[in-house]
């Protein structure tokens, strides 16, 4: 049986496993049931588990019979704290938790790549590592995996590849972009301290609310006047809080936000600019301003051009001409897949999950979004074909 026919024969099993995970979603670093399920399946497939020093997350190794490089397939497994509203018969049975970012599809994609490649290990000139990480959603699971030794296993990973479903890409196709493809993500907290007092006597106070309003306006120049126009960046303020009464000037205001950058140099400059402008504006208005960035932040996804081209060739081969799409613009969203790229070159590709049903095009992180389950076989097909091409004779 050739690869396409074998994947077609596995579709029912892939969908069943995906629906099982979909019904039982788990949040970041609490994916205990998911981890146990994935490990059990890998052992059933005859894949060797690696001794990952974490309670959640999976690392496994397929040892090719012949010498060669090691390719890592990395996907994720955690859900989001969002109520599912799809009405599907296999909808989440956990209150206010659901797989509305498609990580259940990602996990099963990696799982069945492992099955197919384990069965073909005698043809592999190299090895395949399967990593299904916890806590991609804002909890830096990739850093936790690195701390647990996932990047230090022997043999070392030479190339890392992975998938993410995307409701803007038609099902049956993949899309990928060489170079900077997804933005770095740096969350920060700004504290503006003034002098509180009665609202009737502002001259006796230093009003942190007025200072904060002026500061937010001035910080918009970080993107409009400090960032090279050909290196996109986004600066968004998500919360501002301060004060408890209409007739009182508070002592302190807290602002939180996120900086997105596609290039490491502009990321560094913009972080420094946010600190410089905050301290300068606040000092000029007799207040005190401090900025704390969450450490370490998520770096940008910068796809290796050579690997990107190889993925496109594999997609055209297994899916057909025109189904390997070069993404027109990078995304200002982020993914800690980028942490793996700090250890080895590689690429993350988008797998289409949209069909003619408008519910499949609503978007990620929304409890109403529905994923076309054909994305499973598409992701498995492209990744498996790529590995077979890369580690062939």
C-alpha positions as CSV (number, residue, x, y, z in Angstrom):
1,X,0.0,0.0,0.0
2,X,1.4,3.4,-0.9
3,X,1.6,6.3,1.5
4,X,-1.5,8.1,0.3
5,X,-3.6,5.0,0.5
6,X,-2.3,4.1,3.9
7,X,-3.1,7.5,5.3
8,X,-6.5,7.2,3.8
9,X,-7.0,3.9,5.6
10,X,-5.9,5.5,8.9
11,X,-8.3,8.5,8.7
12,X,-11.1,6.8,10.8
13,X,-8.6,6.0,13.6
14,X,-7.1,9.5,13.4
15,X,-10.5,11.2,13.7
16,X,-11.5,8.9,16.6
17,X,-8.3,9.8,18.5
18,X,-8.8,13.5,17.8
19,X,-12.4,13.4,19.0
20,X,-11.3,11.7,22.2
21,X,-8.8,14.4,22.9
22,X,-11.3,17.1,21.9
23,X,-13.9,15.8,24.4
24,X,-11.3,15.8,27.2
25,X,-9.3,19.1,26.9
26,X,-6.7,20.0,29.5
27,X,-5.1,23.4,30.3
28,X,-1.4,24.2,30.2
29,X,0.9,22.0,32.3
30,X,-2.2,19.9,33.4
31,X,-2.3,17.7,30.3
32,X,-2.0,14.5,32.4
33,X,-4.7,12.5,30.7
34,X,-3.6,13.7,27.3
35,X,0.0,12.8,28.0
36,X,-0.9,9.3,29.2
37,X,-3.1,8.7,26.1
38,X,-0.4,9.8,23.7
39,X,2.3,7.7,25.4
40,X,0.1,4.7,25.3
41,X,-0.5,5.1,21.6
42,X,3.2,5.6,20.8
43,X,4.0,2.4,22.7
44,X,1.3,0.6,20.8
45,X,3.0,1.8,17.6
46,X,6.3,0.5,18.8
47,X,7.9,3.9,19.2
48,X,10.6,4.4,21.9
49,X,9.8,6.9,24.5
50,X,12.5,9.2,25.7
51,X,13.0,10.0,29.5
52,X,11.5,13.5,29.6
53,X,11.8,15.0,33.1
54,X,8.3,16.5,33.0
55,X,4.8,15.4,34.3
56,X,3.3,16.4,31.0
57,X,4.6,16.4,27.4
58,X,6.0,13.6,25.2
59,X,9.3,13.0,23.5
60,X,9.9,9.8,21.5
61,X,12.5,8.6,19.0
62,X,12.3,6.5,15.8
63,X,15.8,5.1,15.1
64,X,16.4,4.8,11.4
65,X,18.4,1.7,10.4
66,X,20.9,3.8,8.5
67,X,23.1,6.7,9.7
68,X,21.9,10.2,9.0
69,X,20.5,13.4,10.6
70,X,17.7,13.7,13.1
71,X,14.5,15.4,12.2
72,X,12.2,16.5,15.0
73,X,8.4,16.7,14.5
74,X,7.2,19.1,17.2
75,X,3.5,19.8,17.8
76,X,1.5,20.8,20.9
77,X,-1.3,19.4,23.1
78,X,-2.8,22.0,25.5
79,X,-6.3,23.6,25.4
80,X,-7.7,27.0,26.2
81,X,-9.8,28.4,29.1
82,X,-12.7,29.1,26.7
83,X,-16.2,27.6,26.6
84,X,-17.0,25.6,23.5
85,X,-20.2,26.6,21.7
86,X,-20.0,24.4,18.5
87,X,-22.7,22.0,19.5
88,X,-20.7,19.1,18.0
89,X,-21.5,15.6,19.4
90,X,-17.9,15.3,20.5
91,X,-17.7,18.8,22.0
92,X,-15.7,19.4,25.1
93,X,-17.2,17.9,28.3
94,X,-15.0,20.1,30.5
95,X,-16.7,23.4,31.6
96,X,-15.0,26.5,30.2
97,X,-12.1,24.5,28.6
98,X,-11.9,23.6,24.9
99,X,-9.6,22.9,22.0
100,X,-10.4,26.0,19.9
101,X,-6.8,26.4,18.7
102,X,-6.6,22.9,17.2
103,X,-3.9,21.4,19.4
104,X,-5.9,18.2,19.6
105,X,-5.4,18.0,15.8
106,X,-1.7,18.9,16.2
107,X,-1.1,16.1,18.7
108,X,-2.8,13.4,16.6
109,X,-0.9,14.6,13.5
110,X,2.4,14.0,15.3
111,X,1.1,10.7,16.6
112,X,0.3,9.2,13.3
113,X,3.4,10.6,11.7
114,X,5.2,8.5,14.3
115,X,3.2,5.4,13.4
116,X,3.9,5.7,9.7
117,X,7.6,6.5,10.1
118,X,8.2,3.8,12.7
119,X,6.9,1.3,10.1
120,X,9.4,2.7,7.6
121,X,12.4,2.9,9.8
122,X,14.4,0.4,7.7
123,X,14.3,2.9,4.9
124,X,15.4,5.9,7.0
125,X,18.9,7.3,6.7
126,X,18.6,9.1,10.0
127,X,16.2,9.4,12.9
128,X,12.9,11.0,13.7
129,X,12.1,12.6,17.1
130,X,8.4,13.1,18.0
131,X,7.8,16.0,20.5
132,X,4.3,16.9,21.6
133,X,4.8,19.7,24.1
134,X,2.5,21.0,26.8
135,X,1.6,24.6,27.5
136,X,2.1,26.4,24.2
137,X,-0.8,28.8,25.1
138,X,1.0,31.6,27.0
139,X,2.8,29.3,29.5
140,X,6.2,28.8,27.7
141,X,6.0,25.1,27.5
142,X,8.9,25.0,25.0
143,X,11.2,26.6,27.6
144,X,10.0,24.1,30.1
145,X,10.8,21.2,27.7
146,X,14.3,22.7,27.1
147,X,14.8,22.9,30.9
148,X,13.7,19.2,31.2
149,X,16.3,18.1,28.7
150,X,14.3,17.7,25.5
151,X,16.8,19.6,23.4
152,X,19.8,17.6,24.8
153,X,18.8,14.1,23.9
154,X,21.2,12.0,21.8
155,X,21.1,12.0,18.8
156,X,20.8,15.8,18.7
157,X,18.0,17.3,16.6
158,X,19.3,18.8,13.3
159,X,16.0,20.0,11.8
160,X,12.7,20.7,13.5
161,X,9.3,20.9,11.7
162,X,5.7,21.3,12.9
163,X,2.2,22.2,12.0
164,X,-0.6,24.6,13.0
165,X,-4.1,24.5,11.7
166,X,-5.3,27.7,10.1
167,X,-9.0,28.7,9.3
168,X,-7.8,31.1,6.6
169,X,-6.2,28.3,4.5
170,X,-8.5,26.0,2.6
171,X,-8.6,22.4,3.7
172,X,-6.5,20.2,1.5
173,X,-3.7,22.7,1.3
174,X,-0.8,23.9,3.4
175,X,0.8,27.3,3.5
176,X,4.3,28.3,4.6
177,X,6.6,31.3,4.5
178,X,10.4,31.4,4.4
179,X,12.2,33.8,6.8
180,X,10.3,35.7,9.5
181,X,6.9,34.1,9.5
182,X,5.4,34.7,13.0
183,X,6.2,37.5,15.5
184,X,8.0,37.6,18.8
185,X,5.7,38.1,21.7
186,X,6.8,40.2,24.7
187,X,4.2,41.0,27.4
188,X,5.0,43.9,29.8
189,X,3.6,45.8,32.8
190,X,4.0,49.5,33.2
191,X,3.6,51.1,36.6
192,X,3.0,54.8,36.9
193,X,3.4,56.2,40.4
194,X,2.2,59.7,41.3
195,X,0.9,61.5,44.4
196,X,-2.7,60.8,45.3
197,X,-5.2,63.2,46.8
198,X,-8.5,64.9,46.6
199,X,-9.9,65.4,43.1
200,X,-10.8,69.0,43.9
201,X,-7.1,69.9,44.5
202,X,-5.1,68.4,41.5
203,X,-2.3,71.0,42.0
204,X,-1.4,69.3,45.2
205,X,-1.1,65.9,43.5
206,X,0.7,64.2,40.7
207,X,-2.1,62.5,38.7
208,X,-1.0,59.1,37.4
209,X,-4.1,58.8,35.3
210,X,-3.3,61.9,33.2
211,X,0.3,60.8,33.0
212,X,-0.8,57.4,31.8
213,X,-3.1,58.8,29.2
214,X,-0.3,61.0,27.8
215,X,2.2,58.1,28.0
216,X,0.0,55.7,26.0
217,X,-0.3,58.3,23.3
218,X,3.5,58.8,23.2
219,X,4.3,55.1,23.1
220,X,2.5,54.8,19.8
221,X,5.5,56.5,18.3
222,X,7.5,53.4,19.0
223,X,5.9,51.8,16.0
224,X,5.2,54.9,13.9
225,X,8.5,56.6,14.3
226,X,11.1,54.3,15.8
227,X,10.5,51.1,13.9
228,X,11.9,50.6,10.3
229,X,8.7,50.5,8.2
230,X,9.9,47.3,6.4
231,X,10.2,45.5,9.7
232,X,6.6,45.4,11.0
233,X,5.8,45.6,14.7
234,X,2.6,45.9,16.8
235,X,2.2,47.6,20.2
236,X,-1.1,46.9,22.0
237,X,-2.2,47.9,25.5
238,X,-4.7,45.4,26.9
239,X,-5.5,46.7,30.4
240,X,-5.2,49.9,32.4
241,X,-6.3,50.2,36.0
242,X,-6.1,52.7,38.7
243,X,-8.3,54.6,41.2
244,X,-11.4,53.6,43.2
245,X,-13.5,56.8,43.4
246,X,-14.7,59.5,41.0
247,X,-13.5,62.4,43.3
248,X,-10.0,61.0,44.2
249,X,-6.7,61.0,42.4
250,X,-5.0,57.6,42.8
251,X,-1.4,57.1,43.7
252,X,-0.8,54.5,41.1
253,X,-1.9,53.2,37.7
254,X,-1.0,49.9,36.1
255,X,-0.9,49.3,32.3
256,X,-0.3,46.0,30.6
257,X,0.4,45.3,27.0
258,X,2.1,43.2,24.3
259,X,4.8,44.0,21.8
260,X,5.0,41.9,18.6
261,X,8.2,42.0,16.4
262,X,9.2,40.0,13.4
263,X,13.0,40.8,13.6
264,X,15.3,40.4,16.5
265,X,17.0,43.8,16.1
266,X,13.7,45.7,16.1
267,X,12.5,43.6,19.0
268,X,15.5,44.7,21.0
269,X,15.3,48.4,20.0
270,X,11.5,48.6,20.6
271,X,11.8,47.1,24.1
272,X,14.5,49.6,25.0
273,X,12.3,52.4,23.5
274,X,9.3,51.5,25.6
275,X,11.5,51.7,28.7
276,X,13.1,55.0,27.6
277,X,9.9,56.8,26.7
278,X,8.1,55.6,29.8
279,X,10.8,56.8,32.1
280,X,11.2,60.1,30.2
281,X,7.5,61.0,30.0
282,X,6.8,60.1,33.6
283,X,9.8,62.1,34.8
284,X,8.8,65.1,32.8
285,X,5.4,65.0,34.4
286,X,6.8,64.6,38.0
287,X,5.8,60.9,38.2
288,X,7.7,57.7,38.3
289,X,7.4,55.1,35.6
290,X,8.8,51.5,35.5
291,X,8.5,48.8,32.9
292,X,8.8,45.1,33.5
293,X,8.9,42.7,30.6
294,X,8.0,39.1,31.2
295,X,11.1,37.1,30.9
296,X,12.1,35.6,28.5
297,X,9.3,36.3,26.1
298,X,8.7,34.3,22.9
299,X,11.2,34.9,20.0
300,X,9.9,35.2,16.4
301,X,9.4,32.1,14.2
302,X,12.0,32.5,11.4
303,X,11.6,29.7,8.9
304,X,14.7,28.2,7.3
305,X,14.4,28.8,3.5
306,X,15.9,25.5,2.5
307,X,13.5,23.5,4.7
308,X,10.6,25.6,3.6
309,X,11.3,24.8,0.0
310,X,11.6,21.1,0.9
311,X,8.2,21.2,2.6
312,X,6.6,22.8,-0.4
313,X,8.0,20.1,-2.7
314,X,6.7,17.4,-0.3
315,X,3.2,19.1,-0.3
316,X,3.0,19.3,-4.1
317,X,4.1,15.6,-4.3
318,X,1.6,14.2,-1.8
319,X,-1.3,16.7,-2.1
320,X,-1.1,17.7,-5.7
321,X,0.0,20.7,-7.7
322,X,-1.1,24.0,-6.3
323,X,-1.7,22.7,-2.7
324,X,1.6,24.0,-1.4
325,X,1.0,27.7,-0.9
326,X,3.6,30.4,-0.1
327,X,2.1,32.6,2.5
328,X,1.8,36.2,1.3
329,X,2.3,38.0,4.6
330,X,3.8,37.0,7.9
331,X,1.6,36.7,11.0
332,X,1.9,39.0,14.0
333,X,0.7,36.1,16.1
334,X,3.3,34.1,18.0
335,X,4.1,30.4,18.7
336,X,6.8,29.0,21.0
337,X,7.8,26.7,18.2
338,X,10.3,29.5,17.8
339,X,12.2,28.3,20.9
340,X,13.0,25.0,19.2
341,X,14.4,27.1,16.3
342,X,17.0,28.5,18.7
343,X,18.5,24.9,18.9
344,X,18.1,23.8,15.2
345,X,16.9,25.2,11.9
346,X,13.4,24.3,10.7
347,X,10.0,25.4,9.7
348,X,6.4,25.6,11.0
349,X,3.7,25.4,8.4
350,X,0.0,26.1,8.4
351,X,-2.5,23.3,7.6
352,X,-5.8,24.5,6.1
353,X,-8.9,23.7,8.2
354,X,-11.6,25.8,6.4
355,X,-14.3,24.4,4.1
356,X,-17.5,25.9,2.7
357,X,-19.1,25.9,6.2
358,X,-18.7,29.5,7.6
359,X,-18.2,27.9,11.1
360,X,-14.8,26.7,9.9
361,X,-13.7,30.2,9.1
362,X,-14.5,32.0,12.4
363,X,-11.0,31.9,13.6
364,X,-8.8,30.5,16.3
365,X,-9.4,31.0,20.1
366,X,-13.1,31.3,19.5
367,X,-15.5,28.7,21.1
368,X,-17.6,28.7,17.9
369,X,-14.9,27.7,15.5
370,X,-15.1,24.2,13.8
371,X,-12.1,22.5,12.3
372,X,-12.5,20.4,9.1
373,X,-11.0,17.0,10.3
374,X,-9.5,16.4,6.9
375,X,-6.7,18.6,8.2
376,X,-5.4,15.6,10.1
377,X,-4.6,13.5,7.0
378,X,-3.2,16.6,5.2
379,X,-0.8,17.4,8.1
380,X,0.3,13.7,8.4
381,X,0.8,13.4,4.6
382,X,3.0,16.5,4.3
383,X,5.2,15.9,7.3
384,X,5.6,12.2,6.6
385,X,6.4,12.8,2.9
386,X,8.9,15.5,3.9
387,X,10.7,13.1,6.3
388,X,10.8,10.3,3.7
389,X,12.2,12.8,1.1
390,X,14.8,14.2,3.6
391,X,15.9,10.8,5.0
392,X,15.7,8.8,1.9
393,X,18.6,6.8,0.4
